[in-house]
Amino acid sequence: MNHDIILKRFEEPDELREFEKGKFEVIHFDGMTIGRATYEPSWKWSVDVSPLSGTDFCEVEHLGMVLEGHATCAFKDGEVYTLGPGDLFYIGPEPHDSWVVGDEKYVSLHFQGADKYAD
């Protein structure tokens, strides 16, 4: 029997995007890109990633799941949402900021938007 299987690990990503206080590891499958975000305490998108992206706020659509720690999703209108372990999240492409909450690192998986994030 011939099985079609591909095994990959984030410890050996296809692509590594590093920035101040964090990293985004990328795994490519045919037609799908999955990312793992790891941010240290005091990481903030508008400070640590904005200079790389060329935009003031993140404009990437996200679909993901929080594995560790807590972070926010903050919109220009003042609405702020906090994400924590076990939360599945969808964040549209509307400009938003994000930062780590507390003194623990934040880790999340990204099933949508990983191809464009911090690239």
C-alpha positions in Angstrom: 0.0 0.0 0.0 1.3 3.5 -0.8 0.4 6.1 1.8 0.5 9.9 1.1 1.9 11.4 4.2 4.1 14.5 5.0 5.4 15.1 8.5 6.9 18.4 9.6 7.7 20.1 12.9 7.9 23.7 14.0 11.3 22.9 15.5 12.5 22.7 11.8 10.3 25.2 10.0 10.3 25.8 6.3 10.6 29.5 7.1 11.5 31.5 10.2 10.5 35.2 10.6 12.3 36.7 13.5 11.7 40.1 15.0 12.3 41.9 18.3 10.8 39.9 21.2 9.3 37.2 19.0 9.3 34.8 16.1 6.9 33.3 13.6 7.7 29.8 12.4 6.1 28.8 9.1 5.3 25.3 7.7 4.2 25.0 4.1 2.0 22.2 2.8 0.7 22.1 -0.8 -2.0 24.8 -0.8 -1.8 25.5 3.0 0.6 27.5 5.2 0.5 27.1 9.0 2.4 29.4 11.4 3.4 29.3 15.1 3.8 32.7 16.8 5.9 32.9 19.9 6.1 36.3 21.6 8.0 37.3 24.8 6.4 39.4 27.6 6.2 43.1 26.6 6.0 42.2 22.8 3.7 44.6 20.9 2.9 44.3 17.2 2.9 48.1 16.5 6.4 48.3 18.0 8.1 45.0 17.2 6.5 44.0 13.8 5.2 47.2 12.3 8.7 48.3 11.1 9.0 45.1 9.2 5.5 45.2 7.6 5.5 48.8 6.7 2.0 49.4 8.2 1.1 51.0 11.5 -1.2 48.1 12.5 -1.6 44.5 11.5 -3.8 44.1 8.4 -3.6 40.3 8.1 -6.7 38.1 8.6 -6.1 35.4 11.2 -7.7 32.1 12.1 -5.9 30.4 14.9 -5.7 28.9 18.4 -3.9 30.1 21.5 -1.6 27.4 23.1 0.1 29.4 25.9 -0.1 32.8 27.5 -2.4 35.8 26.9 -2.5 38.5 24.2 -4.8 41.2 23.0 -6.4 42.1 19.8 -7.1 45.9 19.9 -8.9 47.9 17.2 -8.7 51.6 16.5 -12.2 52.2 17.9 -10.9 51.2 21.3 -12.3 47.7 21.5 -9.8 45.3 23.1 -10.2 41.5 23.2 -8.0 39.2 25.3 -7.1 35.8 24.0 -6.0 32.9 26.3 -5.1 29.3 26.2 -7.6 27.1 24.3 -9.2 30.1 22.6 -9.9 29.6 18.9 -9.9 33.0 17.2 -10.8 34.7 14.0 -9.6 38.3 13.4 -10.6 40.0 10.2 -8.2 42.1 8.1 -9.4 45.4 9.7 -6.2 47.1 11.1 -5.5 46.0 14.7 -2.7 46.0 17.2 -1.8 43.2 19.6 0.4 42.8 22.7 1.3 40.2 25.2 -0.5 40.4 28.5 1.3 39.5 31.7 4.8 38.0 32.2 4.4 34.7 30.4 5.3 34.1 26.7 2.4 33.8 24.3 2.2 31.0 21.7 -0.5 30.5 19.1 -1.0 28.5 15.9 -2.2 30.3 12.7 -4.2 28.4 10.1 -5.1 31.4 8.0 -3.0 34.5 7.3 0.3 32.8 8.1 1.5 33.2 4.5 1.3 37.0 4.9 2.2 37.6 8.5 5.4 39.5 9.3 6.6 38.9 5.7 
